[in-house]
Each structure stands twice: as structure tokens, then as C-alpha cells.
Amino acid sequence: MEISTVQLREILSPVHYEDGKLQSISQALNETFKKYSIDSVLRISHFLAQVLHESSAFHYSVEIWGNTPAQQKYDTRVDLGNTPELDGDGYKYRGRGWIQLTGKSNYSQVSKEFGVNFIDNPDLLSQPPYVSLAAGWFWQKRNLNFYADKDDILTITKKINGGFNGLDDRKMWLVKVKKTLNN
């Protein structure tokens, strides 16, 4: 199953993108869907609901950094593979890609997946084709197709976000995507 630019335009409305941008987004998504078996209405709907929330409808591929108290803690989050020292790891390995992949450990693992050095070149994760493929990799790594098949937005959100931040927005996108794909 693939998503067309017409479907994408309907899902994103009233947000408007030029045809070329929509084509680029749909191509990236379809490549990701194929590679990571995101191949049913439910799987695509849940994937897109999460990605659309995390990226603010494809506006952001890099986490907005305000150096908030929560973001300052990223720097020493050893659970994310960052060092325990205040050395800039939090900012360097901040969320990138359409699913906001975060932490040196994830960057290292996705480097192995694609044979690209994201540790030394983290901004590559915010560019095609990795902006989408990294989201698919994370999705597969967390076995999220399993939960999408069960239509379980709560578990998917928890596994992506660590909590339920933005749950209402994710639910809104899920309804919108399902409606479009089922027409």
C-alpha cells in the first residue's frame, strides 16, 4: 500500500505544500512503508499520526531547542547513550527525523542500519532519505506494527514519546488519516 500526493494533501489540509514538496514527502513515506512493512491502512494511519505530531505536519525535522530544563537533562542522559558529563551531547543528539530520534545510542544504532556516520554528521538524519527512513527504523525497532494492528494508539505513543505528550493531537491525526485512507 502506498500513499498518494492527493491523499497526503487531504490529510494535511488546511496546511498547504507545493506539489513538489508533497511528491518528495510521499516518495519518502512510500519508501519507508515498503522497507519496514508499514503496509496496511492501520499501520500507515498510526505511523502517520505519530510522525505528523512529532514533525508538526512535516514542518520540523529537528527538535526545536529552547534549552528548557527538560532539554538540559538530555545532556547527561546515559539511558540515551549520552555521556554523564555536561559536554553538549543533549544538543548534538537532539531529536531529528520525522519521529524525533533522540540520543547518541539511537544515532549509533541507526548509523549501523544505514551505513552512515550520524554520530559525526547528526544533521543527515534531518534530510532525505533518512528523515523518513529513520522514523521507519525506530518504528520497526519498537515493534510498533504489532500495536498498530491492534489499533493501540496509547502503547504506540508511550513507546515513541515515553509518555502521552500530545496524545489528543496524535488522536486527531489518526482519525484524519484513517478517514482519508478508507475513502
C-alpha positions as a Python dict, from the first residue, in 0.01 Angstrom:
ca = {
    (1, 'M'): (0, 0, 0),
    (2, 'E'): (121, 349, -84),
    (3, 'I'): (7, 699, -8),
    (4, 'S'): (-57, 939, -295),
    (5, 'T'): (9, 1310, -302),
    (6, 'V'): (-369, 1362, -334),
    (7, 'Q'): (-428, 1167, -11),
    (8, 'L'): (-142, 1349, 160),
    (9, 'R'): (-285, 1687, 56),
    (10, 'E'): (-625, 1588, 201),
    (11, 'I'): (-469, 1470, 527),
    (12, 'L'): (-260, 1784, 567),
    (13, 'S'): (-538, 2030, 480),
    (14, 'P'): (-559, 2318, 565),
    (15, 'V'): (-176, 2311, 573),
    (16, 'H'): (-60, 2363, 217),
    (17, 'Y'): (257, 2240, 50),
    (18, 'E'): (367, 2289, -309),
    (19, 'D'): (324, 1985, -535),
    (20, 'G'): (699, 1917, -544),
    (21, 'K'): (722, 1909, -164),
    (22, 'L'): (420, 1677, -139),
    (23, 'Q'): (572, 1449, -402),
    (24, 'S'): (901, 1439, -210),
    (25, 'I'): (721, 1359, 118),
    (26, 'S'): (504, 1087, -36),
    (27, 'Q'): (805, 925, -207),
    (28, 'A'): (998, 921, 121),
    (29, 'L'): (700, 778, 308),
    (30, 'N'): (633, 510, 46),
    (31, 'E'): (999, 401, 54),
    (32, 'T'): (976, 378, 433),
    (33, 'F'): (644, 190, 423),
    (34, 'K'): (791, -68, 186),
    (35, 'K'): (1117, -114, 377),
    (36, 'Y'): (951, -152, 718),
    (37, 'S'): (628, -338, 625),
    (38, 'I'): (405, -44, 712),
    (39, 'D'): (162, -186, 463),
    (40, 'S'): (-197, -163, 582),
    (41, 'V'): (-441, 118, 649),
    (42, 'L'): (-398, 75, 1026),
    (43, 'R'): (-19, 64, 1013),
    (44, 'I'): (8, 366, 783),
    (45, 'S'): (-254, 556, 985),
    (46, 'H'): (-75, 502, 1314),
    (47, 'F'): (268, 573, 1167),
    (48, 'L'): (147, 897, 1010),
    (49, 'A'): (-43, 1005, 1323),
    (50, 'Q'): (280, 984, 1522),
    (51, 'V'): (503, 1136, 1254),
    (52, 'L'): (260, 1420, 1187),
    (53, 'H'): (253, 1508, 1555),
    (54, 'E'): (628, 1473, 1609),
    (55, 'S'): (716, 1679, 1300),
    (56, 'S'): (428, 1925, 1326),
    (57, 'A'): (290, 1813, 990),
    (58, 'F'): (634, 1781, 828),
    (59, 'H'): (740, 2134, 930),
    (60, 'Y'): (1021, 2018, 1156),
    (61, 'S'): (1286, 1755, 1112),
    (62, 'V'): (1499, 1881, 1401),
    (63, 'E'): (1375, 1927, 1757),
    (64, 'I'): (1302, 2287, 1847),
    (65, 'W'): (1568, 2364, 2103),
    (66, 'G'): (1480, 2612, 2372),
    (67, 'N'): (1730, 2482, 2625),
    (68, 'T'): (1445, 2410, 2862),
    (69, 'P'): (1511, 2228, 3192),
    (70, 'A'): (1393, 1903, 3030),
    (71, 'Q'): (1625, 1956, 2734),
    (72, 'Q'): (1919, 2042, 2963),
    (73, 'K'): (1877, 1699, 3121),
    (74, 'Y'): (1930, 1533, 2779),
    (75, 'D'): (2298, 1621, 2803),
    (76, 'T'): (2362, 1368, 3080),
    (77, 'R'): (2101, 1106, 2990),
    (78, 'V'): (2313, 794, 2985),
    (79, 'D'): (1996, 592, 2914),
    (80, 'L'): (2001, 764, 2572),
    (81, 'G'): (2370, 682, 2526),
    (82, 'N'): (2483, 1035, 2608),
    (83, 'T'): (2777, 1084, 2843),
    (84, 'P'): (2721, 1170, 3211),
    (85, 'E'): (2921, 1494, 3163),
    (86, 'L'): (2781, 1831, 3054),
    (87, 'D'): (2952, 1817, 2715),
    (88, 'G'): (2683, 1908, 2462),
    (89, 'D'): (2558, 1555, 2379),
    (90, 'G'): (2199, 1655, 2453),
    (91, 'Y'): (2200, 1927, 2190),
    (92, 'K'): (2418, 1738, 1941),
    (93, 'Y'): (2194, 1429, 1953),
    (94, 'R'): (1862, 1611, 1995),
    (95, 'G'): (1553, 1483, 1818),
    (96, 'R'): (1590, 1453, 1441),
    (97, 'G'): (1387, 1298, 1165),
    (98, 'W'): (1012, 1285, 1142),
    (99, 'I'): (988, 1081, 1461),
    (100, 'Q'): (1247, 1290, 1650),
    (101, 'L'): (1511, 1021, 1707),
    (102, 'T'): (1698, 1127, 2022),
    (103, 'G'): (2025, 1032, 2192),
    (104, 'K'): (2368, 907, 2092),
    (105, 'S'): (2266, 544, 2134),
    (106, 'N'): (1987, 574, 1877),
    (107, 'Y'): (2218, 770, 1644),
    (108, 'S'): (2478, 493, 1674),
    (109, 'Q'): (2225, 218, 1606),
    (110, 'V'): (2071, 395, 1307),
    (111, 'S'): (2425, 456, 1175),
    (112, 'K'): (2475, 79, 1166),
    (113, 'E'): (2136, 28, 999),
    (114, 'F'): (2215, 262, 708),
    (115, 'G'): (2595, 252, 699),
    (116, 'V'): (2607, 629, 751),
    (117, 'N'): (2801, 804, 1028),
    (118, 'F'): (2525, 1000, 1204),
    (119, 'I'): (2742, 1030, 1517),
    (120, 'D'): (2976, 1273, 1340),
    (121, 'N'): (2710, 1400, 1098),
    (122, 'P'): (2388, 1418, 1301),
    (123, 'D'): (2217, 1667, 1068),
    (124, 'L'): (2198, 1399, 797),
    (125, 'L'): (1908, 1250, 997),
    (126, 'S'): (1703, 1559, 925),
    (127, 'Q'): (1746, 1526, 548),
    (128, 'P'): (1602, 1292, 284),
    (129, 'P'): (1600, 998, 268),
    (130, 'Y'): (1692, 949, 635),
    (131, 'V'): (1433, 1192, 773),
    (132, 'S'): (1171, 928, 691),
    (133, 'L'): (1374, 606, 694),
    (134, 'A'): (1500, 672, 1049),
    (135, 'A'): (1137, 701, 1161),
    (136, 'G'): (1062, 366, 997),
    (137, 'W'): (1369, 210, 1157),
    (138, 'F'): (1258, 333, 1501),
    (139, 'W'): (905, 210, 1432),
    (140, 'Q'): (1031, -138, 1347),
    (141, 'K'): (1277, -146, 1637),
    (142, 'R'): (991, -83, 1880),
    (143, 'N'): (767, -342, 1706),
    (144, 'L'): (502, -77, 1651),
    (145, 'N'): (332, -254, 1359),
    (146, 'F'): (213, -504, 1621),
    (147, 'Y'): (37, -228, 1818),
    (148, 'A'): (-89, -55, 1504),
    (149, 'D'): (-256, -382, 1402),
    (150, 'K'): (-436, -369, 1739),
    (151, 'D'): (-527, -2, 1682),
    (152, 'D'): (-347, 79, 2011),
    (153, 'I'): (-251, 445, 1997),
    (154, 'L'): (-176, 459, 2370),
    (155, 'T'): (101, 199, 2360),
    (156, 'I'): (244, 340, 2038),
    (157, 'T'): (254, 691, 2184),
    (158, 'K'): (416, 567, 2504),
    (159, 'K'): (683, 376, 2310),
    (160, 'I'): (762, 680, 2095),
    (161, 'N'): (725, 961, 2346),
    (162, 'G'): (793, 788, 2678),
    (163, 'G'): (460, 928, 2796),
    (164, 'F'): (143, 1067, 2645),
    (165, 'N'): (258, 1413, 2541),
    (166, 'G'): (41, 1539, 2253),
    (167, 'L'): (-199, 1246, 2273),
    (168, 'D'): (-502, 1449, 2162),
    (169, 'D'): (-312, 1577, 1858),
    (170, 'R'): (-197, 1224, 1771),
    (171, 'K'): (-557, 1103, 1800),
    (172, 'M'): (-678, 1385, 1576),
    (173, 'W'): (-423, 1289, 1309),
    (174, 'L'): (-515, 921, 1341),
    (175, 'V'): (-882, 991, 1273),
    (176, 'K'): (-796, 1217, 981),
    (177, 'V'): (-557, 967, 819),
    (178, 'K'): (-793, 673, 865),
    (179, 'K'): (-1079, 871, 711),
    (180, 'T'): (-870, 964, 408),
    (181, 'L'): (-723, 619, 352),
    (182, 'N'): (-1056, 442, 394),
    (183, 'N'): (-1231, 657, 127),
}
